[in-house]
């Protein structure tokens, strides 16, 4: 396992909100409500930079990186760069169903982050 420390800047010490859950579970609705209250939410096609977190997660999944021990220093550097890039907007966060697979990873990178885990009955999602 690669030892890393969370990104430490005044921007990342502010409010960070990570929204995740199953596809079609209300993630877009939650993100739009948060945006109306002033949150700078990235993800699910909400801006050009929205794909940053989605692309990052997809690249990890292509390498079968569900196990944190298989992540390398480049992955941690990419995550920290994402954080620094997006932390300029306050308060900020992102929405991506793939985040569910990397909750421990993001908790380690952003220990002050708050998570909203959306649950919807699987029968309703279908």
C-alpha positions in Angstrom: 0.0 0.0 0.0 1.3 3.5 -0.9 1.4 5.9 2.0 -0.2 9.2 1.2 -1.5 12.1 3.2 -4.6 14.1 2.4 -4.3 17.3 0.5 -3.8 20.1 2.9 -4.9 23.5 1.8 -7.4 26.0 3.2 -9.6 25.3 0.2 -10.0 21.6 1.0 -10.6 22.3 4.7 -13.9 23.9 3.6 -17.1 22.1 2.9 -16.7 19.1 0.5 -19.8 17.0 -0.3 -19.6 13.7 -2.1 -22.9 12.3 -3.4 -23.1 8.7 -4.6 -25.5 5.8 -5.0 -27.0 3.5 -7.6 -27.6 4.8 -11.1 -31.2 6.1 -11.5 -31.6 6.5 -7.7 -32.1 10.3 -7.6 -28.4 11.5 -7.9 -29.2 14.1 -10.5 -32.2 15.4 -8.5 -30.0 15.6 -5.4 -27.2 17.4 -7.3 -29.6 19.9 -8.8 -31.1 20.7 -5.3 -27.7 21.2 -3.9 -26.7 23.5 -6.7 -29.7 25.6 -6.0 -28.5 26.1 -2.4 -25.1 27.3 -3.6 -23.0 24.1 -3.8 -20.6 23.8 -6.7 -21.4 20.2 -7.7 -19.4 18.4 -10.4 -20.6 15.3 -12.1 -23.4 13.7 -14.1 -22.9 16.0 -17.0 -23.4 19.2 -15.0 -20.4 21.0 -16.5 -17.4 20.4 -18.8 -15.2 19.6 -15.7 -17.9 17.2 -14.5 -16.2 14.4 -16.3 -13.0 14.8 -14.4 -14.2 12.6 -11.5 -16.1 10.2 -13.8 -13.0 9.8 -16.0 -10.8 9.2 -13.0 -13.1 6.5 -11.6 -13.5 4.9 -15.0 -9.7 4.8 -15.5 -9.4 3.0 -12.2 -12.1 0.5 -13.0 -10.5 -0.3 -16.4 -7.3 -1.2 -14.4 -9.5 -3.3 -12.0 -8.4 -1.1 -9.2 -11.2 -1.8 -6.8 -8.6 -2.8 -4.2 -6.8 0.2 -2.7 -3.6 -1.7 -2.5 -3.6 -1.8 -6.3 -3.6 2.0 -6.6 -0.2 3.5 -7.4 1.3 6.9 -6.7 0.2 8.2 -10.0 -3.5 7.5 -9.0 -3.0 9.3 -5.7 -1.4 12.3 -7.5 -4.2 12.4 -10.0 -6.8 12.4 -7.1 -4.9 15.2 -5.3 -4.8 17.3 -8.5 -8.5 16.8 -9.0 -9.1 18.0 -5.4 -6.9 21.1 -5.8 -8.4 22.0 -9.2 -12.0 21.8 -7.9 -11.5 23.1 -4.4 -11.3 26.6 -5.8 -15.1 26.6 -5.8 -16.6 26.8 -2.3 -18.5 24.9 -1.1 -18.0 22.1 -3.6 -18.4 18.4 -4.3 -19.3 15.9 -6.9 -21.9 13.3 -7.9 -20.9 10.0 -9.4 -22.3 6.5 -8.9 -18.8 5.0 -9.3 -17.7 6.8 -6.2 -19.5 4.1 -4.2 -16.6 1.7 -5.1 -14.0 4.2 -3.8 -15.5 5.5 -0.6 -12.5 4.5 1.6 -10.1 6.0 -1.0 -11.9 9.4 -1.0 -12.3 9.4 2.8 -8.5 9.1 3.1 -7.9 11.9 0.6 -10.6 14.2 2.0 -11.1 13.3 5.7 -13.3 16.4 6.3 -15.7 15.4 3.4 -19.3 14.6 4.0 -21.0 11.9 2.1 -24.6 11.6 0.9 -25.4 8.0 0.0 -28.6 7.9 -2.0 -30.6 4.7 -1.7 -33.6 3.8 -3.8 -35.3 0.4 -3.8 -33.7 -1.7 -6.6 -37.2 -2.6 -7.8 -37.8 1.2 -8.4 -34.5 1.6 -10.2 -35.4 -1.2 -12.6 
